[in-house]
Amino acid sequence: MERNRMGHDMTNTQNGSWSAERTAAWEEVKARVQSCDRCALANTRAHVVFGQGTVETPLVFVGEGPGEDEDKQGLAFVGKAGQLLTKILAAGGISREDVFITNVVKCRPPGNRVPTAEEMMVCGDFLEAQLLLLRPRVVVCLGNTPTKWILKTVEGITALRGRWFGWRGIDVFPMFHPSFLLRDDSRKKGSPKDLTWQDVQVLKERLDQYEREKRHESSE
C-alpha cells in the first residue's frame, strides 16, 4: 500500500479506505489553504505551510505556526525545533515518518510572534477540516497556542501537559513545544526536557495500546 507524505492522492488510511469524496475533500481543503488571503499573514508569507507526513497514521501533531525555516521551505517543523522533535520522537520509539504534522495557522506570523485570535479563527476551520478528514486516534498539541485553541481553555501548557483530554472523539495530549526545550538545557528531574521524555513514553504506550486493540479486533 503506497504511503503519501505530502497529502496527495491518498488511497488508504489507518482508519480504512479513503473514498473518492474524502480524497476530494482533502484536496479542496489543501487548495483553499494554498490560496487563502483572508488575513494579513498572506501579505508577508513566502509559502503556505499546509502540513506534511503520512495520512496513514493514528497520530497528528499540531504546533502554533510556521517559523522562518518553515516559511522558506513550505514544510512544517523543519527548523531547529522540528529537528529536536524528530529526535524526541525517535528516542521514544516513534518515527516522524509515521505521523502527520501541521499548525494552527498555516502562514508565518511576522517575527514568529504568537498568532492573533483573528488569525487563528481564520485558520481554525482549516485545522478542524484536516483533523476530521485524517481521523487520528491522538492529537498532540505542542505548546500553549494549539492546546488553548483546541481545548478552548485558558490554562497554560505547564498545567495541562502530560494529561489526556478529548475532542470530538479524539484523544488530545498536550506537550511542551520543542522550541521551549531549546531555551532550557537542563535535564534534571522535573525539568521541561525530563517531563517531555516522560510524556513521549506515555504517548508511545497509548499508541501501542491502540495497536494491540487493532490486532485483537482483526483476530476475532
TIDRENBA-594393 format. One line per 4 residues: for each residue x, y, z of N, C-alpha, C. Coordinates in Angstrom, 2 decimals, decimal comma. Atoms other than C-alpha are relative to their C-alpha. Layout:
<recs>
X:Y:Z:X:Y:Z:X:Y:Z | ... $
</recs>
This chain:
<recs>
0,84:-1,20:0,00:0,00:0,00:0,00:0,87:1,24:0,00 | -0,85:-1,18:0,13:1,52:3,30:-1,07:-0,32:1,01:1,08 | 0,16:-1,06:-0,98:2,08:5,92:1,57:0,23:1,35:-0,67 | -0,18:-1,33:0,52:1,71:9,59:0,80:0,52:0,90:1,10 $
-0,63:-0,82:-1,02:3,94:12,04:2,66:-0,44:1,45:-0,03 | 0,33:-1,41:0,13:2,55:15,33:1,43:-1,49:0,26:-0,10 | 1,43:-0,23:-0,02:-1,18:14,78:1,45:-0,67:-0,07:-1,36 | 0,59:0,11:1,33:-1,82:13,99:-2,23:-0,40:-1,44:-0,30 $
0,36:1,28:0,61:-3,67:11,10:-3,89:0,00:-1,16:0,98 | 0,04:1,05:-1,00:-4,38:9,08:-0,76:-0,96:-1,10:-0,44 | 0,90:1,11:0,27:-5,93:5,62:-1,12:-0,49:-0,66:1,27 | 0,36:0,66:-1,25:-5,92:4,23:2,41:0,56:0,79:1,17 $
-0,48:-0,61:-1,23:-5,50:5,45:5,97:-0,04:-1,02:1,10 | 0,03:0,87:-1,17:-5,10:3,99:9,42:-1,42:-0,46:0,29 | 1,38:0,29:-0,37:-8,88:4,05:9,74:-0,83:-0,47:-1,18 | 0,75:0,55:1,10:-9,82:2,49:6,43:0,26:0,73:-1,30 $
-0,22:-0,56:1,32:-10,03:3,35:2,74:-0,55:1,42:-0,09 | 0,48:-1,35:0,30:-10,33:6,92:1,59:-0,94:-0,08:-1,20 | 0,93:-0,04:1,11:-13,42:7,30:-0,53:0,40:1,12:-0,94 | -0,27:-1,07:0,95:-13,32:9,47:-3,62:-0,44:1,34:0,57 $
0,52:-1,24:-0,59:-15,38:12,02:-1,73:0,94:0,55:1,07 | -0,91:-0,42:-1,07:-12,98:12,08:1,21:1,30:0,55:-0,58 | -1,20:-0,47:0,67:-9,96:12,43:-1,06:-0,23:1,36:-0,63 | 0,33:-1,27:0,63:-11,66:15,23:-2,97:-0,12:1,11:1,04 $
0,14:-0,99:-1,07:-12,48:16,99:0,30:1,37:0,44:0,51 | -1,35:-0,34:-0,44:-8,83:16,81:1,39:0,68:0,93:-1,00 | -0,62:-0,83:1,03:-7,64:18,24:-1,91:-0,63:1,39:-0,05 | 0,67:-1,31:-0,03:-10,23:21,01:-1,67:0,51:0,84:1,16 $
-0,53:-0,73:-1,15:-9,04:21,96:1,80:1,41:0,51:-0,30 | -1,36:-0,39:0,33:-5,44:21,99:0,61:0,03:1,17:-0,97 | 0,05:-1,07:0,98:-6,31:24,19:-2,36:-0,45:1,31:0,64 | 0,49:-1,20:-0,68:-8,21:26,61:-0,15:1,08:0,60:0,89 $
-1,09:-0,50:-0,85:-5,30:26,84:2,27:1,07:0,67:-0,85 | -1,07:-0,53:0,85:-2,78:27,41:-0,52:-0,35:1,36:-0,59 | 0,41:-1,27:0,63:-4,80:30,29:-1,97:-0,59:0,99:1,00 | 0,68:-0,83:-1,01:-6,03:31,78:1,31:0,63:1,39:0,10 $
-0,44:-1,37:-0,24:-5,82:35,55:1,68:-0,95:0,71:0,96 | 1,03:-0,53:-0,90:-8,34:36,01:4,47:0,54:0,79:1,19 | -0,57:-0,84:-1,05:-5,90:37,62:6,90:1,31:0,59:-0,49 | -1,19:-0,74:0,43:-2,84:39,86:6,76:1,24:-0,87:-0,12 $
-1,18:0,87:0,12:-0,42:36,93:7,10:0,28:-0,37:-1,45 | -0,20:0,32:1,42:-0,97:36,26:3,40:0,91:1,02:-0,68 | -0,79:-1,06:0,63:0,80:39,55:2,65:1,49:-0,13:0,29 | -1,41:0,07:-0,41:4,06:38,60:4,38:0,60:-1,39:-0,12 $
-0,51:1,37:0,08:4,37:34,85:3,86:0,82:-0,20:-1,27 | -0,69:0,48:1,19:6,82:33,23:1,47:-0,72:-1,24:-0,55 | 0,73:1,21:0,38:4,99:29,89:1,46:-1,09:-0,30:1,03 | 1,00:0,58:-0,89:1,84:28,44:2,92:0,54:-1,34:0,49 $
-0,45:1,28:-0,56:2,60:25,52:5,24:-1,22:-0,81:0,39 | 1,21:0,79:-0,21:-0,25:23,04:4,95:0,22:-1,09:1,04 | -0,30:1,14:-0,86:1,49:20,31:6,92:0,46:-1,16:-0,85 | -0,47:1,15:0,77:3,11:17,05:5,92:0,17:-1,21:0,90 $
-0,11:1,28:-0,69:3,61:13,43:6,84:-0,90:-1,00:-0,67 | 0,89:1,01:0,56:1,65:10,29:6,23:-1,42:0,21:0,51 | 1,39:-0,04:-0,43:-2,13:10,29:6,31:-0,44:-1,34:0,58 | 0,30:1,33:-0,55:-2,00:6,62:7,32:0,52:-0,07:1,42 $
-0,55:-0,12:-1,34:-1,49:7,44:10,96:-1,08:0,20:1,04 | 0,91:-0,31:-1,10:-3,25:7,43:14,30:0,43:1,24:0,76 | -0,62:-1,06:-0,79:-1,10:10,37:15,42:0,26:1,26:-0,81 | -0,22:-1,30:0,63:-1,17:14,05:14,45:0,56:0,97:1,03 $
-0,57:-1,04:-0,84:0,99:16,80:15,92:-0,45:1,36:-0,53 | 0,43:-1,35:0,37:-0,27:20,39:15,95:0,85:1,02:0,74 | -0,78:-1,08:-0,59:2,05:23,32:16,54:-0,72:1,33:-0,11 | 0,59:-1,35:0,00:1,48:27,06:16,70:-0,10:0,57:-1,41 $
-0,04:-0,57:1,34:2,56:28,30:13,28:1,39:-0,16:-0,59 | -1,31:0,14:0,63:5,40:28,22:10,76:0,99:1,04:0,51 | -1,07:-0,92:-0,31:8,74:29,79:11,66:0,71:0,41:-1,28 | -0,73:-0,50:1,16:11,34:31,28:9,36:0,37:-1,12:-0,97 $
-0,41:1,11:0,86:12,67:27,95:8,06:-1,21:-0,64:-0,69 | 1,21:0,60:0,56:9,17:26,58:7,56:-0,59:0,87:-1,10 | 0,51:-0,95:0,99:8,10:29,71:5,69:0,82:-0,08:-1,29 | -0,87:0,08:1,17:11,09:29,39:3,36:-0,23:-1,28:-0,79 $
0,10:1,31:0,66:10,52:25,69:2,62:-1,42:-0,46:-0,27 | 1,37:0,44:0,15:6,76:25,40:2,89:-0,30:-1,31:0,69 | 0,15:1,25:-0,75:7,14:22,49:5,32:-0,05:0,28:1,49 | 0,16:-0,19:-1,44:6,18:22,15:8,97:1,15:-0,62:0,79 $
-0,98:0,52:-0,95:8,76:21,71:11,74:1,27:-0,52:-0,69 | -1,26:0,37:0,64:11,95:21,71:9,68:1,19:0,79:0,55 | -1,07:-0,77:-0,62:13,96:24,23:11,74:0,58:-0,74:1,19 | -0,64:0,63:-1,16:15,84:23,58:14,97:-1,02:-0,69:0,90 $
1,03:0,62:-0,84:12,64:22,91:16,91:-0,51:-1,29:-0,64 | 0,46:1,19:0,70:11,50:20,45:14,26:1,00:-1,12:0,05 | -1,05:1,01:-0,09:14,83:18,67:14,29:0,04:-0,63:1,39 | 0,06:0,54:-1,36:14,59:18,33:18,06:-1,21:-0,89:0,18 $
1,20:0,84:-0,09:11,05:16,99:17,75:0,26:-1,36:-0,61 | -0,32:1,27:0,65:12,30:14,32:15,35:0,83:-0,88:0,92 | -0,86:0,75:-0,92:14,97:13,28:17,87:-0,79:-0,50:1,21 | 0,81:0,39:-1,16:12,50:13,23:20,77:-0,88:-1,20:-0,36 $
0,87:1,09:0,41:10,09:11,01:18,85:0,80:-1,28:-0,21 | -0,82:1,18:0,25:12,86:8,67:17,73:0,45:-0,64:1,31 | -0,42:0,53:-1,30:14,09:8,33:21,32:-1,13:-0,76:0,68 | 1,15:0,67:-0,59:10,58:7,30:22,32:-0,54:-1,15:-0,84 $
0,44:1,12:0,84:10,26:4,75:19,53:-1,08:0,37:-0,99 | 1,00:-0,47:0,96:8,06:6,89:17,27:0,73:0,64:-1,17 | -0,63:-0,56:1,19:9,19:7,59:13,72:-0,79:1,19:-0,51 | 0,69:-1,17:0,56:8,41:11,03:12,35:-0,64:-0,34:-1,35 $
0,56:0,42:1,28:7,75:9,28:9,05:-1,40:-0,59:0,14 | 1,29:0,66:-0,23:4,70:7,69:10,66:-1,05:0,91:0,60 | 0,97:-0,94:-0,57:2,91:10,85:11,81:-0,30:1,10:-1,01 | 0,30:-1,19:0,80:1,29:13,93:10,29:0,19:1,21:0,91 $
-0,32:-1,19:-0,79:2,41:17,39:11,45:-0,55:1,24:-0,70 | 0,52:-1,24:0,55:0,65:20,70:10,95:0,01:1,06:1,10 | 0,06:-1,10:-0,96:-0,01:24,02:12,73:-1,40:0,61:0,05 | 1,28:-0,70:-0,11:-2,93:26,10:13,93:-0,14:0,99:-1,15 $
0,01:-0,92:1,14:-2,06:28,85:11,44:0,98:-0,52:-1,05 | -0,76:0,58:1,10:-0,65:27,97:8,04:1,00:0,98:-0,62 | -0,95:-0,99:0,49:1,33:31,18:7,40:0,79:0,56:1,18 | -0,86:-0,47:-1,08:4,22:32,58:9,41:-0,41:1,38:0,51 $
0,20:-1,34:-0,59:3,36:35,43:11,80:1,34:0,75:0,00 | -1,26:-0,75:0,05:5,98:38,18:11,34:0,75:-0,05:1,33 | -0,81:0,06:-1,20:8,85:37,81:13,78:-0,28:-1,20:0,88 | 0,36:1,20:-0,77:7,47:34,44:14,89:-0,84:0,33:1,24 $
0,87:-0,36:-1,12:5,01:36,21:17,18:-1,13:-1,01:0,12 | 1,16:0,86:-0,20:2,03:34,37:18,65:-1,13:0,46:-0,93 | 1,11:-0,40:0,88:-0,87:34,33:16,15:-1,10:0,72:0,78 | 1,11:-0,70:-0,63:-3,71:36,70:16,92:-1,24:-0,88:-0,02 $
1,25:0,75:-0,03:-7,19:35,44:17,75:-0,67:0,01:-1,38 | 0,59:-0,10:1,33:-8,38:36,68:14,35:0,67:-0,97:-0,97 | -0,74:0,89:0,90:-5,63:34,77:12,53:-0,33:-1,47:0,29 | 0,32:1,38:-0,36:-6,41:31,59:14,45:-1,43:-0,36:-0,39 $
1,38:0,25:0,41:-10,12:31,93:13,75:-0,08:-0,27:-1,50 | 0,00:0,20:1,44:-9,42:32,22:10,03:0,52:-1,39:-0,35 | -0,61:1,29:0,30:-7,18:29,13:10,02:-0,63:-1,15:0,77 | 0,58:1,06:-0,82:-9,16:27,24:12,63:-0,86:-0,96:-0,79 $
0,84:0,86:0,83:-11,59:25,95:10,03:0,83:-1,00:-0,79 | -0,87:0,88:0,77:-8,72:24,53:8,01:0,55:-1,13:0,88 | -0,53:1,02:-0,91:-7,20:22,73:11,01:-1,09:-1,01:0,35 | 1,10:0,90:-0,35:-10,57:21,32:12,00:-0,30:-0,95:-1,15 $
0,26:0,84:1,16:-11,14:20,05:8,47:1,09:-1,06:-0,16 | -1,10:0,97:0,09:-7,70:18,40:8,43:-0,21:-1,14:1,01 | 0,14:1,02:-1,05:-8,35:16,60:11,72:-1,20:-0,90:-0,25 | 1,18:0,81:0,24:-11,83:15,46:10,78:0,18:-0,92:-1,19 $
-0,27:0,87:1,14:-10,56:14,07:7,48:1,05:-1,05:0,31 | -1,04:0,96:-0,36:-7,44:12,43:8,92:-0,49:-1,05:0,99 | 0,57:0,91:-1,00:-9,41:10,89:11,80:1,07:-0,70:0,84 | -1,03:0,65:-0,83:-6,41:10,29:14,09:-0,58:-0,50:1,31 $
0,38:0,42:-1,35:-6,65:8,49:17,41:0,48:1,02:1,03 | -0,59:-0,95:-0,94:-4,41:11,08:19,10:0,44:1,26:-0,73 | -0,57:-1,28:0,44:-3,69:14,76:18,55:0,89:0,50:1,13 | -0,92:-0,58:-0,97:-0,60:16,06:20,33:0,09:1,50:-0,27 $
-0,08:-1,45:0,11:-0,79:19,80:20,95:1,35:0,45:0,56 | -1,34:-0,41:-0,39:2,70:21,28:21,06:0,00:1,46:0,46 | -0,06:-1,35:-0,55:2,74:24,27:23,38:-1,35:0,61:0,32 | 1,19:-0,70:-0,46:0,25:26,84:24,61:-1,05:0,21:-1,08 $
0,96:-0,46:1,00:-1,32:28,01:21,38:-0,94:-1,09:-0,50 | 0,93:1,03:0,45:-2,70:24,75:19,93:-0,80:-0,63:1,15 | 0,71:0,57:-1,15:-3,59:23,47:23,40:-1,20:0,86:0,37 | 1,10:-0,90:-0,36:-5,67:26,53:24,24:-1,05:0,06:-1,11 $
0,93:-0,12:1,12:-7,19:26,65:20,76:-0,89:-1,23:-0,11 | 0,78:1,22:0,17:-8,27:23,01:20,53:-0,86:-0,30:1,23 | 0,75:0,33:-1,22:-9,32:22,58:24,16:-0,87:1,15:0,49 | 0,79:-1,18:-0,40:-10,84:26,08:24,44:0,15:0,24:1,50 $
-0,32:-0,20:-1,41:-9,13:26,67:27,76:0,93:1,18:0,17 | -0,94:-1,09:-0,30:-7,24:29,49:29,43:1,19:-0,54:0,79 | -1,12:0,58:-0,73:-4,99:27,09:31,33:1,22:-0,15:-0,92 | -1,22:0,06:0,77:-1,38:27,01:30,22:0,54:-1,41:-0,16 $
-0,57:1,31:0,33:0,75:24,18:28,90:0,65:-0,66:1,21 | -0,65:0,59:-1,18:2,61:23,71:32,20:-1,00:-0,79:0,84 | 1,03:0,67:-0,79:-0,65:22,76:33,91:-0,63:-1,17:-0,75 | 0,76:0,98:0,79:-2,04:20,67:31,04:0,84:-1,10:-0,62 $
-0,83:0,99:0,68:0,94:18,80:29,60:-0,02:-1,34:0,74 | -0,04:1,33:-0,59:1,06:15,07:30,14:-1,34:-0,52:0,46 | 1,34:0,44:-0,39:-2,71:14,81:30,66:-0,82:-0,29:-1,26 | 0,84:0,38:1,13:-5,35:13,28:28,41:-1,32:0,76:0,03 $
1,26:-0,70:0,16:-8,33:15,22:27,10:-0,70:-0,56:-1,24 | 0,74:0,48:1,16:-10,98:14,63:24,45:-0,48:1,15:-0,88 | 0,55:-0,96:0,96:-12,03:16,50:21,32:-0,64:-0,78:-1,13 | 0,75:0,66:1,08:-14,74:15,09:19,05:0,41:-1,46:-0,19 $
-0,33:1,42:0,05:-13,85:11,52:19,91:1,48:-0,29:-0,19 | -1,44:0,16:0,17:-10,10:12,10:19,52:0,69:0,29:1,33 | -0,79:-0,25:-1,20:-7,65:11,82:22,42:0,98:1,15:-0,27 | -0,89:-1,16:0,13:-5,74:15,08:22,94:1,02:-0,03:1,12 $
-1,10:0,13:-0,96:-2,35:15,08:24,65:0,94:1,20:-0,16 | -0,90:-1,16:0,09:-0,59:18,43:25,28:1,42:-0,34:0,45 | -1,40:0,12:-0,35:3,21:18,51:25,36:0,68:1,36:-0,19 | -0,77:-1,22:0,22:5,81:21,25:25,57:0,40:0,11:-1,47 $
-0,50:-0,22:1,36:6,74:22,80:22,24:1,52:-0,18:0,03 | -1,45:0,21:-0,02:10,28:21,76:21,28:0,81:1,30:0,04 | -0,74:-1,27:-0,07:11,29:25,44:20,91:0,20:0,42:1,45 | -0,14:-0,29:-1,42:10,69:25,78:24,66:1,14:-0,81:0,60 $
-1,09:0,85:-0,49:13,07:22,90:25,29:1,36:0,53:-0,43 | -1,26:-0,57:0,48:15,74:24,64:23,23:0,49:1,14:0,88 | -0,36:-1,14:-0,85:15,67:27,54:25,69:0,37:-0,43:1,42 | -0,30:0,51:-1,34:16,18:25,33:28,76:0,75:-1,32:-0,15 $
-0,84:1,17:0,28:19,07:22,88:28,51:0,06:-0,99:1,16 | -0,08:0,87:-1,17:18,56:21,34:31,95:-0,66:-1,36:-0,28 | 0,56:1,34:0,10:17,96:17,60:32,09:-0,30:-0,60:1,38 | 0,25:0,50:-1,34:17,45:17,34:35,83:-1,47:-0,40:0,15 $
1,35:0,51:-0,23:14,37:15,64:37,24:-0,97:1,17:0,16 | 1,01:-1,05:-0,06:11,29:17,80:36,73:0,23:1,14:-0,96 | -0,27:-1,03:1,01:12,90:19,94:34,02:-0,91:-0,23:-1,21 | 0,84:0,20:1,19:10,98:20,52:30,75:0,44:-1,18:-0,86 $
-0,47:1,13:0,80:13,20:18,00:28,95:-0,33:-1,33:0,67 | 0,33:1,23:-0,73:12,68:15,40:31,68:-1,50:-0,29:-0,11 | 1,44:0,19:0,09:8,92:15,95:31,62:-0,42:-0,41:-1,41 | 0,30:0,38:1,37:8,87:15,71:27,84:0,37:-1,45:-0,27 $
-0,38:1,40:0,13:10,73:12,41:28,00:-1,06:-0,90:0,62 | 1,08:0,76:-0,62:8,07:11,15:30,40:-1,24:-0,01:-0,90 | 1,20:-0,12:0,83:5,33:12,42:28,09:0,08:-0,86:-1,25 | -0,11:0,77:1,23:6,69:10,77:24,96:-0,11:-1,50:0,28 $
0,17:1,41:-0,37:6,83:7,43:26,79:-1,47:-0,34:0,24 | 1,44:0,19:-0,20:3,20:7,82:27,86:-0,71:-0,05:-1,36 | 0,58:-0,03:1,33:2,31:8,69:24,27:0,25:-1,31:-0,74 | -0,33:1,26:0,69:4,12:5,62:22,92:-0,81:-1,16:0,57 $
0,79:1,06:-0,61:2,32:3,38:25,40:-1,45:0,05:-0,48 | 1,37:-0,12:0,50:-1,05:4,76:24,26:-0,07:-0,50:-1,45 | -0,01:0,47:1,37:-0,13:4,12:20,63:0,12:-1,52:-0,06 | -0,13:1,45:-0,06:0,95:0,58:21,50:-1,32:-0,65:0,42 $
1,30:0,51:-0,44:-2,36:0,09:23,25:-0,98:-0,05:-1,16 | 0,86:-0,01:1,17:-4,24:1,11:20,12:0,34:-1,13:-0,95 | -0,44:1,04:0,90:-2,15:-1,31:18,09:-0,42:-1,38:0,51 | 0,44:1,28:-0,57:-2,90:-4,16:20,48:-1,50:-0,19:-0,19 $
1,44:0,07:0,19:-6,60:-3,37:20,29:-0,35:-0,31:-1,45 | 0,24:0,24:1,44:-6,44:-3,29:16,49:0,27:-1,45:-0,36 | -0,33:1,40:0,29:-4,73:-6,69:16,35:-1,03:-0,94:0,59 | 1,02:0,84:-0,65:-7,26:-8,15:18,77:-1,29:0,01:-0,79 $
1,23:-0,10:0,78:-10,18:-6,86:16,72:0,12:-0,75:-1,32 | -0,18:0,66:1,29:-8,71:-8,21:13,50:0,07:-1,53:0,14 | -0,11:1,43:-0,20:-8,21:-11,66:15,05:-1,32:-0,63:0,37 | 1,30:0,55:-0,40:-11,81:-12,03:16,15:-0,84:-0,43:-1,19 $
</recs>
